[in-house]
Amino acid sequence: MNIKQHSKNTIIRPLLIPALIMTSLNTYAAADIAGVISPDGKKIAFVTDREGDYEIYVANRDGSNPTNLSFNRGQDLWPTWSPSGSQLAYSHGAGATGQRFVYIINSDGSNKTRLTEGNDPDFSPDGKTLLFTRYGEKGNRSATLHTFDLTSKSLKTLQFGAQPDLVAAPRFSADGKHIVLVATDDTQTNQLVVLNTDGTDPKIIYKTANNIAYIDWSNDNKQVVFSMRTNGNDHIFTISPTGKNLKQRTFGHSNNRYPKFAPDSSSVTFTSNRHGGLGFDGDLYQLSLADNSVKRITKRNLDHQYPSVSENGNRAYVSSQHGNRELMLHRKGQEQHHRLTHSQGFESEAEISPDGRYIAYTTMVGNNKDIFVLDTGTLKTRNVTHSKINEQDPRWSKDGKQLIFSGTQNRQTSIYRVNVDGTNYTQISGDDLWHYRPHWVSEEYPIIFSSPIEGNWEVLAMNQANGEFIELTQNPSADFDASLSPNGRLIAFVSDRSNGSDNIFVMKADGTEVKQLTELTGAVASPRWSTDSQLVYFEADVKGRRHIFSVDINGKHLQDHSLE
């Protein structure tokens, strides 16, 4: 294998995950969002992070039989159905602010095609044109309005009046004659604007200092729906296209966002955290416009995630079987699985220490993720980071005295380390790469991590002393989430090089002799090794739920441990 080596001065554009348009999204959300009913009323497409990052799912209208449609590494957002129901358009982004792209895909998941740079697309009623925005020079704080002709592949920019600082969430009227969108001027005043499809005759139908987002136009042309911040929470409102009959549709102390009309215009799907969750967390709901009654569609079923094995064979993981995501411990030789945390937040990314006494994990503190350590004997926890940086993916040093982790600040993710008592918080990698899930085996061995080299995810190893790194994988598919075996001989990683589906692979520590261990159709993540280096534990999607599996290094004896 030809291993490519880079010096510490090699600059490669980092592939960053931009904030969602108009509002920010926590890096960990556990959410089903942006649900939209198919034209025949039988299916619902939505965005979910059930598999670790945001993907487009399609399910039956009642939420049953959810299926991952997009399988992209990064953020897949804002699905919209074609009028025939045979296709969906959506936006995908894993690049720096301004790098989002409009994709189109058949409703069965085939023929996925990238069309052009853009965000939040909407089909015209005749299905011939896509309407969308593009980030401007100020990133997601500015955007411009565009259309894309699906037949001629031609792009057009729409100008209207005094161009506002930001336009967002553009939607066609059902008759195809008008567009409604959100516009924000330099005074941060939010406006609902209706204009002709050629950009002429813009009219402000509603104006407020409150934040407006996520709008849609009913198929009967009689109502526009949107979410607006009021009294500390986001709520659903409707208004006529002429600016009359403003009505608040949801109430209370929950956040209610991403409204979309059903095909018959009698109801609206939306996301709410009324049954638990923080910020943008939530499930899909259906709101009847006749009486404002609400029906729940989905329930987050993330179940078991982030397996980790100590040297004595104890397994830590995260489970949502008790509602919130909580830390769990399964001691070797015992049948019982012990719940270790009882918090109102969400624990994630569990990593048990080599001696099995402690579990490092992440949880939200304010608007940031911090790394905590839990004593499995006393159940006492300690915040070891206390910073304004988003910290995640902790890994233990061999002696159990330090943690290595990813930290994101100013949209750049680097590798950090810290002593278990919180001292010696140090950045140990540069800012020239996106460092994803670093694995630190010892001071002598290079750090293994994943990064989008020249736009494609690869597994890399970095020398701590001089910052030089080598590419251990060089494949046109995405290779990521690497984990070195305890004996130092093998690396397990996730790749979608097999028919576009994520699966577990292993290779020698130098990147040679790659072998596929699993042949699964759902997404997989978080490979971790058994103490004897003979098994790889990982999480995998099973009908919309996350289960913990193991497989041996020969690709045999696949076992589902979530059923114990």
C-alpha positions in Angstrom: 0.0 0.0 0.0 1.3 3.4 -0.9 1.1 5.4 2.4 1.1 9.1 2.0 3.0 11.2 4.5 2.5 14.8 5.4 4.5 17.3 7.4 3.0 19.3 10.2 2.9 22.3 7.9 0.6 20.6 5.4 -2.5 22.7 5.2 -5.7 21.0 4.1 -9.0 22.8 4.2 -10.9 21.5 7.2 -14.3 19.9 6.6 -16.5 21.7 9.2 -20.1 21.2 10.1 -21.9 24.6 9.8 -24.6 25.8 12.1 -28.1 25.4 10.8 -29.5 28.4 9.1 -30.8 31.2 11.3 -30.3 29.3 14.6 -27.5 27.1 16.1 -27.8 23.4 16.8 -26.0 21.6 19.6 -23.5 19.0 18.4 -25.6 16.4 20.2 -29.3 16.6 19.8 -31.1 13.2 19.7 -33.8 14.6 17.4 -36.3 13.8 14.7 -36.8 17.0 12.9 -38.1 18.6 9.7 -40.8 16.0 8.9 -42.7 16.4 5.6 -45.6 14.2 4.4 -45.4 12.6 0.9 -47.8 13.9 -1.7 -49.9 10.7 -1.4 -50.1 11.1 2.4 -48.6 7.6 3.1 -45.0 8.4 4.0 -43.1 10.9 6.0 -39.5 12.1 5.3 -37.5 13.6 8.1 -34.1 14.3 9.5 -32.7 12.3 12.4 -29.4 11.7 14.2 -30.3 8.2 15.2 -27.2 6.9 13.5 -24.8 9.5 14.9 -25.1 12.3 12.4 -28.0 13.9 10.5 -29.5 11.6 7.8 -32.7 11.7 5.7 -35.1 9.0 6.8 -38.4 7.8 5.2 -41.0 6.1 7.3 -44.7 5.3 7.2 -46.8 8.3 8.1 -47.3 6.9 11.7 -43.5 6.7 12.1 -43.2 3.0 11.7 -40.6 1.2 9.5 -38.0 4.0 9.5 -35.4 3.7 6.8 -32.1 5.6 6.2 -32.3 7.1 2.7 -29.3 9.3 2.4 -26.2 7.6 4.0 -24.0 10.7 3.8 -21.2 11.4 6.3 -22.0 14.9 7.6 -25.4 16.8 7.8 -28.3 15.8 5.5 -31.1 18.3 6.1 -34.4 19.8 4.9 -36.0 17.1 2.8 -38.7 18.1 0.3 -40.8 15.8 -1.9 -41.2 16.1 -5.6 -44.9 16.6 -6.6 -45.0 13.1 -8.0 -43.5 11.6 -4.7 -40.9 9.8 -6.7 -37.9 11.9 -5.5 -36.7 13.9 -2.6 -34.4 16.9 -2.6 -32.3 17.9 0.4 -29.2 19.7 1.4 -25.9 18.1 2.5 -23.0 19.8 4.2 -19.8 18.8 5.8 -17.7 21.7 4.8 -16.9 25.1 6.1 -19.7 27.7 6.3 -20.9 28.3 2.8 -20.3 24.7 1.6 -23.7 23.1 1.5 -25.0 21.3 -1.6 -28.4 20.4 -3.0 -28.9 16.7 -3.6 -31.7 14.8 -5.3 -32.5 11.2 -4.7 -35.2 8.7 -5.6 -37.7 7.9 -2.9 -36.3 4.3 -2.7 -32.8 5.6 -2.0 -31.4 5.1 -5.5 -29.7 7.5 -7.9 -28.4 10.0 -5.3 -27.1 13.0 -7.3 -25.4 16.2 -6.2 -26.8 19.1 -8.2 -25.3 22.4 -7.1 -24.2 24.4 -4.0 -27.2 25.4 -2.0 -29.3 24.9 1.1 -32.9 24.1 2.0 -34.4 23.3 -1.4 -38.1 23.3 -2.4 -39.7 21.8 -5.6 -41.8 24.0 -7.8 -45.4 22.6 -8.2 -44.6 21.3 -11.7 -41.5 19.5 -10.4 -39.2 21.2 -12.9 -37.4 23.7 -10.7 -35.7 23.8 -7.3 -35.7 26.9 -5.2 -33.0 27.3 -2.5 -30.6 29.7 -0.8 -26.8 29.9 -0.8 -24.6 31.2 2.0 -22.9 34.4 1.2 -19.6 35.9 2.2 -20.7 36.2 5.9 -21.4 32.5 6.1 -24.8 31.4 7.5 -25.4 35.0 8.6 -26.1 35.9 5.0 -27.7 34.1 2.1 -28.9 34.7 -1.4 -31.9 33.3 -3.4 -31.6 31.0 -6.4 -33.4 28.6 -8.7 -32.1 25.5 -10.5 -33.8 24.2 -13.7 -33.8 20.4 -13.4 -34.1 20.0 -17.2 -31.5 22.4 -18.5 -29.3 22.3 -15.3 -29.2 26.1 -15.4 -28.8 28.3 -12.3 -30.5 31.6 -11.8 -30.1 34.2 -9.0 -33.2 36.1 -7.9 -32.8 39.7 -6.8 -35.6 41.7 -5.2 -35.7 45.2 -4.0 -33.0 46.3 -1.5 -31.4 42.8 -1.1 -31.7 41.9 2.7 -28.7 40.7 4.7 -30.2 37.2 5.0 -32.9 35.2 3.1 -34.0 31.8 4.3 -36.5 29.0 4.0 -38.0 30.0 0.6 -41.1 28.2 -0.5 -43.3 28.1 -3.6 -47.0 28.8 -3.5 -49.1 25.8 -4.6 -50.0 27.6 -7.8 -46.4 28.3 -8.6 -46.9 32.0 -9.0 -45.3 33.3 -5.8 -42.5 32.7 -3.2 -42.6 33.2 0.5 -39.4 33.6 2.5 -37.8 35.0 5.7 -35.7 38.1 5.2 -33.6 39.7 7.9 -32.2 43.2 7.4 -29.1 44.8 9.0 -31.2 45.9 12.0 -32.0 42.2 12.7 -35.7 42.7 12.0 -37.3 39.5 10.7 -39.8 39.8 7.9 -42.1 37.4 6.0 -41.9 38.4 2.4 -44.1 37.3 -0.5 -42.8 38.0 -4.1 -43.3 36.8 -7.6 -41.3 33.9 -8.8 -39.1 36.1 -10.9 -38.2 38.2 -7.8 -40.5 41.2 -8.6 -43.1 42.9 -6.5 -41.9 41.9 -3.0 -44.4 42.5 -0.2 -43.8 42.3 3.6 -46.7 40.5 5.1 -45.3 40.3 8.7 -42.5 42.1 10.5 -41.2 41.4 14.0 -38.1 41.7 16.2 -38.6 38.0 17.2 -36.8 35.2 15.4 -38.8 33.7 12.5 -37.8 30.5 10.8 -38.9 27.3 9.0 -41.8 28.4 6.9 -44.2 26.6 4.6 -47.1 27.4 2.3 -50.3 25.3 2.3 -51.4 23.4 -0.8 -54.7 25.3 -0.8 -52.7 28.6 -1.0 -54.6 30.0 2.0 -52.1 29.8 4.8 -48.4 30.2 5.6 -47.0 28.4 8.6 -43.8 29.4 10.5 -42.1 29.1 13.9 -41.4 32.2 16.0 -39.6 32.8 19.3 -42.0 34.2 21.8 -41.9 34.4 25.6 -38.7 32.3 25.7 -39.9 29.4 23.5 -40.4 28.7 19.8 -44.1 28.2 18.8 -46.0 27.5 15.6 -48.0 30.3 14.0 -50.1 30.6 10.8 -50.9 33.7 8.8 -52.6 34.3 5.4 -50.5 35.2 2.4 -51.8 38.7 2.6 -50.7 39.1 6.2 -54.0 38.7 7.9 -55.3 36.2 10.5 -52.1 35.6 12.5 -52.8 32.7 14.8 -50.6 31.0 17.5 -51.0 27.3 17.2 -48.8 25.8 20.0 -48.4 26.9 23.6 -46.6 26.1 26.8 -42.9 25.9 27.7 -41.7 23.5 25.0 -39.9 24.4 21.8 -41.9 23.7 18.6 -40.1 24.0 15.2 -39.9 22.9 11.6 -43.6 23.1 10.6 -44.7 21.5 7.3 -48.2 21.3 5.9 -49.7 17.9 5.2 -50.9 17.5 1.5 -54.5 18.2 2.4 -53.5 21.4 4.3 -55.6 20.3 7.4 -52.6 19.6 9.6 -48.9 20.5 10.2 -46.0 18.2 11.1 -43.5 19.7 13.5 -40.7 18.9 16.0 -41.2 19.5 19.7 -39.3 18.7 22.9 -42.5 18.6 25.0 -41.7 15.0 26.0 -38.2 15.6 27.0 -35.0 17.0 25.5 -33.0 20.2 25.4 -32.7 22.9 22.8 -33.4 21.3 19.4 -34.0 17.8 20.8 -37.4 16.3 20.1 -39.8 14.1 18.2 -42.2 14.5 15.3 -45.7 15.6 16.0 -48.9 16.3 14.0 -50.9 19.4 14.7 -54.6 19.6 13.6 -55.4 23.1 12.4 -59.1 22.5 13.2 -58.7 22.3 16.9 -54.9 22.7 17.6 -54.8 19.1 18.9 -51.4 17.4 18.8 -50.5 13.8 18.1 -47.1 12.3 18.6 -45.6 10.5 15.6 -42.1 9.3 16.6 -40.3 8.3 19.7 -36.5 8.5 19.8 -35.2 4.9 20.0 -31.5 5.2 20.2 -31.3 2.4 22.7 -27.7 1.2 23.2 -24.7 3.1 21.9 -20.9 3.7 22.5 -19.7 0.3 23.7 -16.4 0.3 25.6 -14.5 -2.6 27.2 -12.1 -2.5 30.1 -9.1 -4.8 30.6 -11.1 -6.9 33.1 -13.9 -7.4 30.6 -16.5 -5.0 32.0 -18.5 -3.1 29.3 -19.8 0.4 29.5 -22.3 1.9 27.1 -25.0 4.5 26.8 -28.7 3.6 26.7 -31.9 5.5 26.3 -34.1 2.6 27.5 -34.9 4.7 30.6 -35.9 7.8 28.6 -32.8 10.0 28.7 -29.5 8.7 27.5 -27.8 7.3 30.6 -24.5 5.5 31.4 -24.8 1.7 31.8 -22.3 -0.9 33.0 -22.3 -4.6 32.4 -19.8 -6.4 34.6 -18.2 -9.5 33.2 -19.9 -12.7 34.3 -23.1 -11.0 35.6 -26.5 -11.0 33.9 -27.6 -7.6 35.3 -26.9 -4.4 33.5 -26.4 -1.5 36.0 -27.7 2.0 35.4 -25.1 4.5 36.6 -26.6 7.9 36.0 -30.0 9.5 36.6 -29.6 12.9 35.1 -32.0 15.2 33.2 -29.4 15.7 30.4 -28.0 13.2 27.9 -24.8 11.3 28.5 -22.9 10.1 25.4 -19.6 8.7 24.2 -18.9 6.5 27.1 -15.3 5.2 27.5 -14.4 2.9 30.4 -10.9 3.2 31.9 -8.4 0.3 31.4 -8.9 -0.8 35.1 -12.7 -0.6 34.8 -13.0 1.8 37.7 -13.9 5.0 35.9 -16.0 5.9 32.9 -15.3 9.1 30.9 -18.2 10.5 29.0 -19.6 13.8 27.6 -22.7 15.7 28.5 -24.1 19.2 27.9 -23.2 22.0 30.3 -24.9 25.2 29.2 -24.3 25.4 25.4 -21.2 23.3 25.4 -20.2 19.7 25.8 -17.9 18.9 28.7 -16.1 15.7 29.6 -16.9 14.1 32.9 -15.5 11.1 34.7 -17.7 8.8 36.8 -16.4 6.5 39.6 -18.3 3.2 39.1 -17.9 2.4 42.8 -19.1 5.6 44.4 -21.1 6.9 41.4 -19.6 10.3 42.0 -18.9 12.4 38.9 -16.3 15.1 38.1 -16.2 17.6 35.3 -12.6 17.5 34.1 -12.7 20.1 31.3 -14.7 23.2 32.4 -14.1 25.2 29.2 -16.0 27.0 26.5 -14.8 24.5 24.0 -17.1 21.7 22.8 -15.3 18.5 24.1 -16.2 15.0 23.0 -15.0 11.5 22.2 -12.7 11.0 25.3 -10.2 8.1 25.2 -8.0 6.9 28.1 -4.2 6.7 28.1 -2.8 3.3 28.9 -2.0 4.2 32.5 -5.5 5.7 33.1 -4.1 9.1 34.1 -4.9 11.2 31.1 -7.7 11.6 28.5 -7.4 12.5 24.9 -10.4 14.0 23.1 -11.6 16.2 20.3 -12.3 19.8 21.0 -14.2 22.2 18.7 -13.7 25.9 18.9 -14.4 28.5 16.2 -15.6 25.8 13.9 -12.3 23.9 14.1 -11.8 20.6 15.8 -8.4 19.7 17.2 -7.0 17.1 19.6 -6.5 17.9 23.2 -5.4 16.0 26.4 -6.1 16.6 30.0 -5.2 14.9 33.3 -8.0 13.1 35.0 -8.0 15.7 37.8 -8.6 18.4 35.2 -5.0 19.8 35.2 -2.7 20.2 32.2 -5.4 20.9 29.6 -3.3 21.0 26.4 -4.0 21.3 22.7 -1.7 18.7 21.0 -2.6 19.0 17.3 -2.7 21.9 14.9 -5.7 23.5 13.2 -4.9 22.3 9.7 -7.2 19.2 9.9 -10.5 18.2 11.2 -9.6 15.7 14.0 -12.5 13.2 14.5 -12.5 10.6 17.3 -8.8 10.4 18.1 -7.5 7.2 19.6 -4.4 7.5 21.9 -2.7 4.2 22.7 0.5 5.4 24.3 3.0 8.3 24.3 5.2 6.4 21.9 2.5 5.3 19.4 1.0 7.9 17.0 -2.5 9.2 17.6 -5.0 7.6 15.2 -7.9 9.8 14.0 -10.1 10.4 11.1 -10.2 13.5 8.8 -11.5 14.6 5.5 -8.3 14.7 3.5 -9.0 16.7 0.3 -12.7 16.2 0.9 -12.7 12.5 1.6 -12.7 10.9 5.0 -9.5 8.8 5.7 -7.9 7.2 8.8 -4.7 8.9 9.8 -1.9 8.5 12.3 -0.1 11.5 13.8 3.2 11.7 15.6 2.8 13.8 18.8 6.4 15.0 18.8 6.5 16.7 15.4 2.9 16.8 14.2 3.6 14.8 11.1 0.9 12.4 9.9 0.4 9.7 7.4 -2.7 8.4 5.7 -3.4 4.8 6.6 -6.3 4.6 4.2 -6.6 5.9 0.7 -9.9 5.0 -0.7 -12.6 7.0 -2.6 -15.2 5.9 0.0 -15.4 7.3 3.6 -13.1 5.6 6.2 -13.5 6.9 9.8 -13.9 6.1 13.5 -10.7 4.1 13.9 -9.7 2.1 17.0 -6.4 0.3 17.6 -6.5 -3.2 19.1 -4.9 -3.7 22.6 -2.1 -5.7 21.2 -1.3 -2.9 18.8 -1.5 -5.0 15.6 -4.9 -4.2 14.1 -7.0 -1.1 13.5 -10.8 -1.5 13.3 -12.7 1.2 11.5 -15.9 2.1 9.7 -16.1 2.4 6.0 -18.9 2.7 3.4 -16.7 1.2 0.6 -19.0 -1.9 0.5 -22.1 -1.0 -1.6 -22.3 2.4 0.1 -23.3 1.0 3.5 -21.3 1.5 6.6 -19.6 -1.6 7.8 -16.7 -2.7 10.1 -13.3 -3.3 8.6 -9.9 -4.2 10.1 -6.4 -3.6 8.8 -2.9 -3.9 10.0 -1.6 -1.0 12.1 0.4 0.2 9.1 -2.7 0.4 6.9 -2.2 -2.8 4.9 -4.3 -6.0 4.5 -7.7 -4.4 4.8 -10.5 -6.9 5.5 -14.3 -6.5 5.8 -15.8 -8.0 9.0 -19.5 -7.2 8.6 -22.1 -7.1 5.8 -24.9 -5.0 7.3 -27.3 -2.7 5.5 -27.9 -0.2 8.4 -25.3 2.3 9.6 -22.6 1.2 12.1 -20.4 3.2 14.4 -18.1 3.2 17.5 -15.9 0.1 17.0 -14.1 -0.9 20.2 -11.9 -4.0 21.0 -12.2 -6.8 23.5 -9.2 -7.1 25.8 -7.8 -10.1 23.9 -7.9 -8.3 20.6 -10.1 -11.0 19.1 -13.5 -9.3 19.1 -14.7 -5.9 17.8 -17.7 -4.4 19.6 -19.7 -1.8 17.7 -23.2 -0.2 17.4 -25.5 -0.8 14.5 -28.9 0.2 13.3 -31.7 -2.4 13.6 -35.0 -1.1 12.3 -34.3 2.4 13.6 -32.9 1.3 16.9 -29.2 1.2 18.0 -28.0 -2.2 19.2 -24.5 -3.3 20.4 -22.9 -6.1 18.4 -19.6 -7.9 18.4 -17.8 -9.8 15.6 -14.5 -11.7 15.6 -11.5 -10.6 13.6 -12.3 -13.3 11.0 -15.7 -11.7 10.4 -17.6 -14.6 12.1 -19.8 -15.0 15.2 -21.8 -11.8 14.9 -23.6 -11.4 18.2 -26.3 -8.9 19.3 -25.5 -7.9 22.9 -28.5 -5.5 23.3 -30.8 -8.5 23.7 -29.1 -9.7 26.9 
